Amino acid sequence: MSPSSNAIRARMRRLEAEIERHNRLYYLEDAPEISDAEYDALLRELQELEAAHPEFARPDSPTQRVGAPPSEGFETVEHLSPMLSLENAMNEQEVRAFDARVRRILDRDAEALDYVSEPKLDGAGVELVYERGRFVRGLTRGDGRVGEDVSANLRQVLTVPLELHEKKRRAPAVASIRGEVVFPLERFRRLNRRRTASGLEPFANPRNAAAGALRQLHDVDRHRLRALEFRAYHLARGIPPKLETQWQVLGLLREWGFVVSSESRQCRDIDEAIAAHDALLEARETLPIEVDGSVVKVDRLALQESLGTVSRAPRWAIAYKFPPQQARTVIRAIHVQVGRTGALTPVASVEPVQVGGVTVSSVSLHNQDEIDRKDVRVGDTVIIQRAGDVIPQLVRVVFEERKGRPRRFKLPRKCPVCGTPTVRLEGEAITRCPNIDCPAQIKNNILHFASRSAMDIDGLGEKIVDQLVDRGIVKRLSDIYELDVATLAGLERMGEKSAANLVESIRKARHTTLARFLVALGIRHVGEGVAEILANAFGDLDPLMKASVEEIEAIEGIGPVIAESVVRFFATPRNAREVARLRRLGVRWEVQEARRTPPDGPLAGRTFVLTGTLSIPRAEARRRIEEMGGKVTGSVSRKTDYVVAGEEAGSKLRKAQEIGVPVLDESAFLDLLANPPLPKGREEDGAPG
């Protein structure tokens, strides 16, 4: 393989990891770090690289997925049909290109198409399922295939009808309504005023407050849930036969009792759709909810069906995004924050300014290279923008307004928290404090250790951690497991009951999984996916701690950087001592059988794709295939051995037929499981199957 090919593949792997990380931050932790525009740029770059180099594309690439995997705590349930994402258009030319592409596929180049323009809601996507008109289940988007069952919380949202209002038409046997849970802006502002008055941190934005409310497991805030609003925009299952257009679907949803965006417009051609978008943009500041663009959909349902889907998105709709909102302000000072991994992040304090309805007083400058590239200095007038993100970004310096010759900013040579000399490794953009006992790192390490994807210690939040570290009560991770009620009750804002609840949460967190424990340790480059691979490969911690770089790198899905990071972590005496102490204090997990190679079986070496609705849950079908040694992937290629097609199978079935992949209906699939073929590679030797 040529050096350029190596570089391209490496870039694709880095993009995949970065996009997955931002998916988790956005969908699971409700704490996005980058703007929508930055995320779209990463995804587009990966899509372009995959199109140019399909030999390096992976079937589990984030371009093939929607959202992020469901978090633990709620039961996960498969959607009746996938909740797809949308391709984005950033300007009018891209919207017109979408229209031309749709008309070309439909062979209607000279004919205008009817569209519906709807506001692109900035909230939390959900699926509501009704059986014979009664609400039975509500799911988050999850990864688009399965979501979290948040039915109990959705029942508290007053705009979720518990029973469909039947006037002209009887409700179908099963209906799947898709929509967005949003937080009306005036109610959101009232909520934040109450939180501030009570000494609580205000929510960063309405989307986070809405998503967080839906995913409350304990101490459910019913008042906040009842302040939310569900807006319906799609009927994925249960469309009456006589309905022919998306516009009629919106009318039916209103008839059934759902809130449907009054800003939606029926458009005779793409010009009217663009005009509707422009009108929505002009009215943006007066809208009662947050909207970050419009969604343009082909109106006729039959044409939507003909167009189908591609990868992670339908061909018949596109999200026409609003331009990022910008404002002008002045940099007062540049401060340096020290993160969990010791990374020094420069943050600019700016004159407070309103951007997108939010008062902004600080902007991340990322790293020294970014400061040098933009030539950012204290006293500069700058343009900042907020595009759906919590921390805005600095777009550029207004050099014509620079006064005098302000000094260039350089990151300090010593950590501003502990005074240790900082380091910047060759090839890295990040300057770090190498002292793992640095108080700033300890605080962030504890918060990471207690996070939902790690040890999941409910109630161990930032303010409590600050007090525990500042008072010298907790000096290392393992000290958490020696906390008692008396010690915790002595902290500010911690009563006896709260302290007892936290101690109980810590007790429960002693029993975990090996994968979660590996995530909790904060090993560089080891996120949830890598932790699962390592846990499956080694089964327990001791063999992993003894493994060499070569042994770890030999595992499929693990590269040299990760392998070196893992070995370096466990080879550090302080880390090894800390792991040992955590285990002495009762942290444990179930030891599993090490599995470094796919399980053997009659389906070993065979790849399946599942599509459409089966009578058995898709998770059960996947389990049965994998138990027999087979593999299930999400996309159809010439390497696919079988496509299992249930009812309402769509684009995957069509692609299988186009490239000649064998297609099994459910009956044939069950027959294959009962009477599997010969193991792959032995079909020609005549051995009995």
N, C-alpha and C positions, 0 to 999 in steps of 0.2 A: 504494500500500500504506500502511495507517495506521501511525502510530508504534508502536502496541501490537503490530501484526503484525510490524513490523521487530524489536521487542524479543524477541518470542517466537522468531522464526527465529534471531536472534543467540544466544539462550540455548541453543537446540537445537544449533547448530553448536559452541558452547563445550562443551556436555556431550559431544557426539560426540568431540571432540578429547581431552577429559580422560579419558573412558572408554577410548579407544584407547591413550592413554599408559599408563594403569594396566594394561591388558591386556598391553602389551609388558613392563612391569616385572614382572608376575606370572608370565606364561607363558614369556617369553624370557630375561629377565635374572635370574629367581629372586630378585628384590629388591623385594617389594611395599612401597609407601609408606603405604597406607591399610588400614584394617580391612575385612573382608568386609562388615560392616554398612554402612560408609560407601560401599563400592563398590555394594552393592545399592541404596542410597538414590539414588545417581547414576543407575543404570540404570532404576530405577522412575520417576524424574522424567522421563527421556527417553521411556520407554514411554508415560507418561500424556500428555505433550505431543504425541507422534506420533499417539496415538489421537484427541486433541482437534483436531489440526491436520494431517491426513494430507497436505494439499497441500505441507507443508514437509518431510515425511519423505523420507529419501534411501534408495535401494535398497542402498547400502553402509553403512548405519547399523550401529553395533555391536550394536543390538538384533537384527539379522538374522544376526549372526555368533556363533561360539563360539570363545573363546580368542583367540589372536593368530597372525599369520602365522608360518610356520616360519622359524627362523634359518638363516643360510647355514653351510655346512660339511658337513652331512649331505645325502644325496640325499633329495629330497622325493618322496613317493609318495601317490597318492590312496587314501583309505580305501574299503573295499568298499561301505560306505554311511556317510553322515555320522555323526560322533560328536557327538551333540546335547548341549546343556547342559540344566539343569533350572530350572524356575521355583521361586522360594523362598517358603516360608511362615514367618513370624516368630512366629506364635502359634497357639493352638488354633482360634481363630475362622477364620483363613485356611485351616487344614487342613480344617475342616468345610465351608467354602465350596468348596474343591476337590472334596470328596466330592459336594456337592450339584450342582456343575456337571457332574461326570462322569455322575452318575445322570440328570440332565436331558438331556444329549446322547444317552445310550443309551436314553432314554425308560423309565427304571426308577426314577422318583421315589419310589415306595413300597417299593422292594426294596433290601435291604442288599447291598453288594458285598463280595466277598472281596478282601483286600489282602495284600501281603507288606511287612513293615517290615524294612529293612536299615540297618546303620550307614552314615552318610555319611563315607566315608574321606577323610582330609586328606593326599593324596599326589599322585602324578603319574599322570594318566590315560593309558592305552596301549591299542592294539589288537594282539592276537596273531593271526596268520593261520596256519592249518594246512591242508595239502593231503594228503589221504588219511592223516591222522593224524600227519603229521610237521610240526614247526615250520619255517616257511619265511621268516617276516617279522614284525618287530615295529615298530610306529610310535608316535610320540608323538601326542598329541591334535592339535597344530598349531593350525590355524584351524578344525578340525572337518571340513573337506573334504579337506585334504591334511595329512600329518604328516611328521616326519623319520624316516628309516629308521635305527633304533638297534638293529637285530637283533643285532649283534656284542656290544653291552653287555648286552642282555637275556639272551643265552645264558649269561652269567655269573651271573644271578640263579637261585639253586638251586630256587626254587619255580615257575619257568617250565618246565613239562614239555617236553622236546625231542620227545617222542612221546606221544600220547594213550594212556592205559591203557584198552584195549578189553576190557570184560568181557561185558556183556549186549548191547551194541549195537556195530556196526561204525562206525568214524569216517566222517563224511560226506566227500564229495570235497573240499569247501572249508568250513572253519569259521572264523568270525570271533569271537574271544572278547574281550570288553571287560572292563577291570578297572582297578585302581589299584595302582601300585607305592608301597609305604609303607616307612617305616623304623621297625621295632619300637623302642619307647622305651628299653629297657634296652641294646640294641645301640648306639643313638644316643648314649646317655650315655657308654658305654665309648669310642666313637669320639672324642667331644669331650675326654674325659680324656686320651687318647693325643695328640691334637693340641695340647692345652694343655701337656702335658709336653714336647712337641717344639718348643715356641715358636711354634706356628701358631695362627691365629685359630680359635676354635671356630665351628661352624656355628650360624646363628641359630635354626634349628628343623628338625625332621625332614623336613618337606616340601621345604625348600630343598636339604637334603643328598641326598634321594632324586632330585629332579629334576636336580640338578647332576651326580650320578653317571651318570645315563642319557645325558647329553649331553656326556660327555667325549670329545674327539677325540684328544688326545695324552696321554701319561703316564697311561693308564687305571688307575684305582685298583680292581683286581680284588677286593681285600679288602673295600672298601666295597660294591661291587656284590653280592658274595656275602652281605653282611649284610642286603640288602634283602629284602622279601617282596612277591610279587605275589598280590593277592586278586582273584578273578574274581567278577563279578556279572551278566554279561549275555552272551547268545549272539545276536549280530546276524545271523549267517549259519550255516546248517547245523543248524537245529533238526529233529530226527527227526519224522516225521509224527504219531506217536502222543503226543507231548508236548503237553499242553493248558494248562499253567500255568507261571508264573514259578517257583513252588516246585519243580516237577519239573525245571525248567532248572537250578536251583541244585543239586539232587540229581545231575543228569547231570554237571555241572561237577566235583563232588566225585568222582564215579565215574571221570572222565577223569584225575584226579590233581591238580586245582587246589585251592588253599586257598580256601575259601569262609567268610565271616565266620560264626562260630558264634553271634553275637548276633542273627542274622536270625530273624524270627518270621513264621509264617503267621497271618493275622488274619481273623476271620469278618465283621468290619465295621469302620467307621472308629473306633468306640470302642476296639476292641482295638488298632488301629494307634496311637492316641494313648497308650494305656496302655503299649504297647511302647516308644514314644519316651520316656515319663516314666521307665520303668525303666532305659533306656539312659543317660539324663541322670544319674540317681542313681548309676549305676555308672561314670560317666565317668572319675573319678580312678583307678580300679583297672584300666582297660582297658590291654592291652599295646601299643596303637597310638593315634595321635591321631585322634579322631573329633569332628566339629563339628556333628553332627545326625543325623537319620535320613532315609532315603528311603522314601517310601510309594508303592508301585506297585500298580496293578490286577493281580490275580493271573492272570486268564484271558487267554491270549495272543490269542484271537479278539477279545475286547473291546478289547485294546490296539490291534489292527489296525483295528477300527472307529473308535476314537477318533482315531488318526493323530497328526499333529504340527501345531503352529502356530508360525510364525516359527522360533525357534531351539530349541524345546523340545517334547518329547512331551506330549500332553494327558493321558496315562495315568499320569504320575508327578509327584511334587513333593518337593522337599527341605525338610524340616521342620527349620529351623536351631535350634541351641542358643542360649540367651541369652548375650550376651557375658560373659566371666568378669571379675569386678571384685575390687578389693582397696583397702584404706585405707592411706595412707602420709602422710609429711610432706615438704614441699619444703625442702631444705637450701639450695639456691642456684639462681639462674637465670643461665645462661651464654649467650653469643651465638656462633653459628657462621656463617661466611661461605661461601656456596656458589659453584658454578661460574659462575653469572650475576651474582654479587655480592650475591645476596639474603641479608639478615641474618635468621637463624632463631633465635628464643629457645628454649632447651632447659632444662627443669627437672631438676636433680639431686635425686633423692628418696631417702629411706631405703630401702635394698634390701628388696624384698618379692616373694614368690612369687605370680605370676599365671599361671594355666593351665600350671603345671609349669615356668615360666621365671622366673628371678630378674630383676626389673626394677629398674634404678637410674637411668634417665633417661626423660623424657617430652617429646616435642615440643610446644611451645606455638604453633607455626605463625607467628603475626605479632602486631603490636601490637594490632590490632582484637580478635583472639581473647583476648588477655590482658585487655584492658579489658572485653570482654563478660562474661567469667567472673570478673573481678576477682581475678586470681591474684596472690598475694604470698608472698614468702619467709617460711617459718615456718608457712604454712597447712597444715592437714590436708585432704587431697584424696582423692577417689575416682578411681581409674584403672581402665581396662579393656583387655583384650587379646582381640580376636576374630579370631584367625588372623593378625594382622599382626605384623611384626617390631618396629616402634616403637609402643608402646601409646599410648592417647589419654587425656587428662585429661577426665573426665566432669563433675565439679563440685567446687567448694570446699565444705567443711563449715563454714559460717560460724559456727555456734554454738560451734565449738571454737577460733575465732580468738582469740589472746591479744594484748591491747594494741592499738596502732594501727600495724601494720607499714607501711612506705612502699610506695607504688605503684611498680611497675616500668615504666621507660621504656627503649626501645631507645636505644643511645648515638648522639650526634650525629656521632661520628667512628668510622670503621671500627676495630674492635678489633685488626685485624691490621696495617693499614698507616697508620692515622691520617687518612685522607682523609675530609673531611666527607661524611656520608651524604645521600641524597636519597630522597624518596618522591613519585613522580609523581601528578598528579591522576587519580583514578579507579582507582588501584592500591592493593592492600592491602599490597604488599611494600615494605619499606625496603631500599635497595641501596647498596653501595659502587660508585661510578662508575669507580674506577681499574682499568682492565683489566690493569695490571701488578701488581696486588695479589697477593702470594704465595699467599694462600688460593685466589684465582681461578685462578692459574697451575696449581696442583696439580690442582684439579678439572677445569680445561680439558684438561690432559694425560690424565687418566684417561678423560674423555669422548672425546678424540681417539683414544685407543687401544682404545676399547670395541668389542665385537663388531659393533655396527650401524654403526660408523664405519670406522676404518682397520684394526681387528682385529689389533692388535699383541699377540700371545700372549706372556705373561710380564711385561708392563709393569704391575705391580700397585702397590697403594697404598704399601707400605713402600719399594719402590725409588724411586717418584716422590718420596716425602718426602725421601729422601736426596739425590736429584738436585737438587731445588729448594733444600733447606736448605744444601747445599754450594755453591750457585751454579753448578753444572754446566749445568743447564737453566734458562734464563731466559725462553724463549718456545718455542712449539710446534716451530718449525723446528729448534731445537737437538737435538731427538730424532734427526734424521737425520745428525748429526755424531758421535754416540756411537760409541766403538770398544771392543774387547774389553778393552784395558788399563785404560781408565777405569772400565768397569763392574765388572771383577774387583776393583777397589779398594774397592767398596762392601761393607757388612756383609752376611753370608750370601750372597755372590755369589762362587762359584768360577769358575775359568777356563772350565769346560764350560758352566755356566749363562750366563755372559757371552757366550760364542760363540753359544749358542742364541738369546739375545735379539737380538744383532746380526743374525743371520740372519732372525729374525722381522721386524725393522725393515726389512731389505733387501726382503723380500717385500712389505711393506706400501707400498712405493713405487708399486706397480702396483695401481690400484684402479678404481673407477667414479666418474663425475662425481657421481652421487647420494650415494655414500658420502662423498666428499670434502666435499660441501656439509653433510652431517650432522656430519662431524668438525669443521668450522669453528665449530660452536656458535652459528650465527646464531639469534637469538631467533625462536621460532615456526616454525622449519624443522626438522621431524622427518623420519622416513623417507618418509612418504607425500608430503609437500610437496616434498621433495628429488627424488623420482622424477618428479613433475609438472614441476618446473623443468628437470630434466635432459632429459626428453623434449621439452619445448617449445623449448629453446635448443640442445641438442646438444653444446655446449661451454661453457667457462667465460667466455671473452672476451665473447661477445655478451650473456651474462647480466650481467656486470659493467658493461657499457655501457648496459644497458636502463634506461628511465625507470620511475617508479612506474606510470604509465598503461599502459605496455607489459606490465609484469608482471601488473598487476591484470586486464588483459583476458584472461588465460589462465583457462580454466575450472577451478574448484577453488581459485583464489587470490583472497583478499580484500584489501582496502586495508591492513589491519594488517600482513599478511605482506609485501605489496609494499613498504611503507614500511620495514619492518625490513631487508629484503634490500638495498634501495638505500642505506639509512643505513650498513649494515655495510661495503659495498664502497666507499662514499664516504669512509670514515674512512681517512686516509693510513696510519696504522700497520697497519691490517688489510690494505690493498692491498699494502704492503711485505712483510708476512708471507706472503701468498699467493704473491707473486712469488718470495720466497726458497724457499718449499716446492717450487715448480716447478723452480727452479734446482738444488735438491738432489735432483731426480729423481722427484718425485711426478708421476704421469702416469695417463692413462685413455684408453680408446678413444673417439675423437670419433664421435658418431652423428648421423644425419640429424635435423635439427630437425623436430618434428611438433607443431604447435600446434592443428591441426584433425584430426578423425578421418580415417583413410585413406579415400580414395575407392574405389569398387568397386561391383559389382552388388548387394551387400547393404547399401550405405550407407543409414543411417537406419532400419534394421530391428533390432529388439531380440529376442534369443533367451533362453530359460531352459532349462537342461539339468537333467534329473532322471532318477533311476534309473540302472541299469547298462548301459553301452554296450559293444560289442565293442572299440571303439577307446578309448584313454585319454581321459578328459574333457578333459585339458589339450590334447590334440591336436585335439579337436573345437572347443574354444575358439579355438585358434590359427587353424584353417582359417576359422572365421567372421570373426575379426578381420582376417585377411589380405584377405578379400573386402569389408571395410568395415563389417561388422556389429558389434554390441555384445552382450556376454553379461552378464546381470545375475542376481542370486540370488533374486529374488522375482517372482511373477506379479502383474501388474496389467492394467488395461484398455489400457495403453500397450504391452504385450507383443505382438509380432507372431507369434511361434511358440514353443510349448513342445515341446522334443524329449524324448520319453519313452522311456527304456530299460526293461529288466526291473526289476520291483519298484519302479516309480515310485509315489510316495505322495501326500502332501497337495498338492503343486504341480500334479500331474496333475488331481486333483479340483477344485482351484480354477479351473484353465484351463477345465475342462468346465462349471463353474458359471457363469463369466462369458463364455463363448463365444470363448475364445482358440483359434486353430487348433492342433491337436496333431499332431506328426509322429512316427511310429515311426522306428527307425533307418534302415530301407530308404528311406522317404520323405525323410528328412533327407539321406542320401547322394545321393539323386537330385536334391534341390534344390541341393546344392553343385555337382553336375555340370551341372545345367541351371538356373542361377539365374533368378529372376523379373526383370522389368524393375526398374530403379532406382526407389525409392519416389518417388511423385509423377509418374511417367511412365506408369503402368499404363494410363491412359485415352487416351493420345495415339496408340496403335496402332503405335508404333515397334517394330521387331523387338527381342526380348530378347536 
